[in-house]
Amino acid sequence: MMGGMTAASSDAPASGEAAASTTRASATGADLADLLRRSARGDEAAFAALYDATSRRLFGLVLRIVRDHAMSEEVTQEVYLDVWRQCARFDPARGSAMSWLMTIAHRSAVDRVRASEASRRRDDAHAATSLDVDFDTTAESAHASLEAQRVRRALTTLTDAQRSAVELAYLGGYTHTEVARLLDLPLGTAKTRIRDGLIRLRDTLGVPA
Amino acid sequence: MSPDLHHLSGAYAVDALDDTERASFEQHLAVCADCRAEAVELSATAHSLSSLAEATPPPSLRASVLAGIAQVRPLPPLTAENEAEPDVGGTVVPIRRRRRTAWFAAAAAAAVIAVGGVAWSPWSDDAGAPSPMARVAAAADATTVRNTQGGVTTQVAYSKQLGKAAISVKGLPPAPDGKTYQVWYVGAGGTITSAGLFGVDADGSGQALLAGEATPTDKVAVSVEPAGGSAQPTTDPLVVIPLV
C-alpha cells in the first residue's frame, strides 16, 4: 500500500494533494473555515476538499499516536465523520478550523490508544516505524511543509526536557504521569515542563490564528 | 486561581491529563477566563507539532470517508430551539419519575430556579475541543436525558460502555459567593456519592464530565454546597435525573 503512493496518483486524492499543499501554504484558516461552513449545509464536495486539504496532517498525527495502520485509518474515518456531523457547530471566532479539527483528531487518537491497552501500541511500534519510512517518500518530504521546518526550528529553543515532554505528550499520546516516568522526572513536574515548553513554543511561533 | 490547576493548562492542551484531572480542570476552566484563554492558545500551538507527523492516508480511506458522510446528516447549527440537544447521535429518552429516597423527598420541595433563557455557550467550544457532553454522547451506546424546570435545562449524557456520564446545564445562575454546585450520583440503594464540582459561566451555562464511574442504576443530582464541596449533600437537590 505504501509503495503504491506514487502509483496511485491517478486517483482523485493525488490531485487533492496538490491542492492541499497550496491550501496549506496560503490562507489555510479562512479556506478551511469556509469549507466547514459549506459542509454544514450538506455540501459533500466542500467536505471532500476539506479532506484533501487536511488528511495528511490529520492521518499523520493519528498514525503517529496510534501506530497501528488499520486502527489509524479507523480512527481517522471516525474523526472525519464526527467533523462532518458537527461542522455547523464550528465557530471561527473561537479558534482556527485546523485547530478544531486537530483537537478532535488528537483526542480521538489518544482515547483510542488509552482504551486499547498500551501493550498493543508498543508491540506494533517497530512495524509502524518502518511504515513511516515507507511513507516518507522524497516527493512528500519536498512539500513537508515550511511549517514543519519552522516548528522544528522553534523546538530548538526549548530545553531538552521541555522538548521531550511536549513531544512525548503530543506526538506520543502519553499522559503527563507516563511522560514523567519515561523521562525520569519527579512525578508532577512533567506537566510543568509541558506547559513551559508550549509557552516558549507559542512565543517563538506566535499564536496560530 | 489555584496555581496547581493553572499548571495543568499545557497538559490539558496536549490531552495528557487522566480523566479525573481533565474533569476537574474543565470545571476550573468554566470559571477561569485566564486558563481558558491559555488553553486555547497552547492547544493551537501544540497542533503545530502535527506538521512534523504528516503522512498520506491510503486512497481507500478517502473513499470510505466520503461514502460515510453521504449517509449522515450534519447536525443543525445551535439555535434557541435545539441548543440543548445532544451534540452527537445520542437518543433522547424521557425523564423518569423520581425515586423517593429521603433526599428525593426533599427534592420535591426544592425551590424552583427561575432564570430567563440565555445564549448557550459551553466554554469548551472556545477551545474547539469536543465538550464533555459530546465526548460521552459520541459513544455508540450513549443515551441523553433532558430535564427542563423553571427555565433551567439540565442534560445528562451517559455511556454504559465508557462508564461515564456528563452533565450540562443552561440557564442556571452562578452559585452565590462562597458556594459551588456539586454533582452527585444517587445509587439505587439511596447511597450518595460526589461526582465532582461544577462551575457555571456568566451566561448560566456549564458542562462537566462527572468524576468516577457511573452505573446505569444511578441518578444524577445537583445541589448547592459550600465552596470546596461537601462529602454528602447539605442542601436540597435542585434537580435529579436518572441516567437511563
Contacts between the chains, C-beta under 8 A, distances in Angstrom:
chain1	res1	chain2	res2	distance
A	1	B	58	5.4
A	5	B	56	5.9
A	8	B	58	7.9
A	8	B	59	5.2
A	11	B	59	4.4
A	11	B	62	7.9
A	12	B	59	7.7
A	12	B	62	7.1
A	13	B	56	7.9
A	13	B	57	7.9
A	13	B	59	4.9
A	13	B	62	5.0
A	16	B	62	7.5
A	17	B	56	7.1
A	39	B	74	6.8
A	40	B	74	5.5
A	40	B	77	6.8
A	41	B	74	7.9
A	42	B	73	7.6
A	42	B	74	6.1
A	44	B	66	6.7
A	44	B	69	6.3
A	44	B	70	6.3
A	47	B	66	7.4
A	47	B	69	5.9
A	48	B	62	7.7
A	48	B	66	5.8
A	51	B	62	6.1
A	51	B	65	5.9
A	51	B	66	7.3
A	52	B	62	7.7
A	55	B	56	7.9
A	55	B	57	5.3
A	55	B	61	7.5
A	55	B	62	6.9
A	56	B	54	4.6
A	56	B	55	6.5
A	56	B	56	5.5
A	56	B	57	7.3
A	57	B	50	5.4
A	57	B	51	6.9
A	57	B	54	5.7
A	58	B	50	7.7
A	59	B	55	5.8
A	59	B	56	7.4
A	59	B	57	3.9
A	59	B	61	7.1
A	60	B	50	6.7
A	60	B	53	4.2
A	60	B	54	4.1
A	60	B	55	3.8
A	61	B	50	4.2
A	61	B	53	5.1
A	63	B	53	7.2
A	63	B	55	5.2
A	64	B	53	4.0
A	64	B	55	7.7
A	73	B	57	6.8
A	73	B	58	7.0
A	73	B	61	5.2
A	73	B	64	7.9
A	76	B	57	6.3
A	76	B	61	6.3
A	76	B	65	7.8
A	77	B	61	6.4
A	77	B	64	5.5
A	77	B	65	5.5
A	77	B	68	6.4
A	80	B	65	4.6
A	80	B	68	7.5
A	80	B	69	7.3
A	81	B	65	7.2
A	81	B	68	5.2
A	81	B	69	6.4
A	81	B	72	6.2
A	82	B	88	7.0
A	82	B	130	7.9
A	82	B	138	6.8
A	84	B	68	7.9
A	84	B	69	4.3
A	84	B	72	6.1
A	84	B	74	6.0
A	85	B	72	5.9
A	85	B	73	8.0
A	85	B	74	5.9
A	85	B	75	5.4
A	85	B	88	6.4
A	85	B	89	7.5
A	86	B	74	7.7
A	86	B	75	6.0
A	86	B	87	6.8
A	86	B	88	7.1
A	86	B	134	7.5
A	87	B	74	5.9
A	88	B	74	5.8
A	88	B	75	5.7
A	88	B	76	6.1
A	88	B	77	4.1
A	88	B	78	7.8
A	89	B	75	6.6
A	89	B	77	6.9
A	89	B	78	6.3
A	89	B	87	7.0
A	89	B	125	7.0
A	90	B	128	7.6
A	91	B	125	6.3
A	94	B	40	7.6
A	94	B	125	6.0
A	94	B	126	4.9
A	94	B	127	7.8
A	94	B	128	6.4
A	95	B	40	5.8
A	95	B	43	7.8
A	95	B	44	6.4
A	95	B	126	7.2
A	95	B	127	6.8
A	95	B	128	4.3
A	96	B	44	6.5
A	96	B	128	7.9
A	98	B	47	6.7
A	99	B	43	6.4
A	99	B	44	4.5
A	99	B	47	5.3
A	99	B	128	5.3
A	100	B	128	3.7
A	102	B	47	4.0
A	102	B	50	5.6
A	103	B	43	6.1
A	103	B	47	7.1
A	103	B	127	6.8
A	103	B	128	4.9
A	103	B	129	4.8
A	103	B	130	7.5
A	104	B	129	7.7
A	104	B	130	6.0
A	106	B	14	7.6
A	106	B	15	5.7
A	106	B	46	7.9
A	106	B	47	7.3
A	106	B	50	7.7
A	107	B	15	5.3
A	107	B	129	6.8
A	107	B	130	6.4
A	107	B	135	7.6
A	110	B	15	4.5
A	132	B	55	7.0
A	135	B	55	4.7
A	135	B	56	6.2
A	136	B	55	7.8
A	140	B	54	7.4
A	140	B	56	6.4
A	144	B	54	6.5
A	145	B	51	5.6
A	145	B	54	7.3
A	147	B	48	6.7
A	147	B	51	4.4
A	148	B	51	4.3
A	148	B	52	5.5
A	148	B	54	7.3
A	151	B	48	5.1
A	151	B	49	6.2
A	151	B	51	5.4
A	151	B	52	6.1
A	152	B	52	6.9
A	166	B	14	7.0
A	166	B	46	7.4
A	166	B	49	7.3
A	167	B	49	7.2
A	169	B	11	6.8
A	169	B	14	4.3
A	169	B	15	7.7
A	169	B	16	4.1
A	170	B	14	4.3
A	170	B	46	5.1
A	170	B	49	5.0
A	170	B	50	8.0
A	171	B	49	6.1
A	171	B	52	7.0
A	171	B	53	6.0
A	173	B	15	7.3
A	174	B	16	6.7
A	175	B	11	8.0
A	175	B	16	5.2
A	175	B	17	6.9
A	175	B	18	5.7
A	176	B	11	4.5
A	176	B	16	4.4
A	176	B	17	6.9
A	177	B	18	7.2
A	179	B	16	6.6
A	190	B	11	7.6
A	190	B	16	7.8
A	191	B	7	5.8
A	191	B	8	6.1
A	191	B	10	6.5
A	191	B	11	4.2
A	191	B	16	7.1
A	192	B	7	5.5
A	192	B	10	7.8
A	194	B	10	4.1
A	194	B	11	5.2
A	194	B	14	6.2
A	194	B	16	6.3
A	195	B	7	5.7
A	195	B	8	7.9
A	195	B	9	5.9
A	195	B	10	2.8
A	195	B	11	6.9
A	195	B	42	7.2
A	196	B	10	7.4
A	197	B	10	7.3
A	198	B	10	4.7
A	198	B	13	6.3
A	198	B	14	7.4
A	198	B	42	4.5
A	198	B	45	5.4
A	198	B	46	6.0
A	199	B	10	7.4
A	199	B	42	7.1
A	201	B	45	5.2
A	201	B	46	8.0
A	201	B	48	7.5
A	202	B	41	5.7
A	202	B	42	6.4
A	202	B	45	4.2
A	205	B	45	6.4
A	205	B	48	6.0
A	207	B	41	5.1
A	207	B	44	6.4
A	207	B	45	7.0
A	208	B	44	4.4
A	208	B	45	6.6
A	208	B	47	7.4
A	208	B	48	6.0
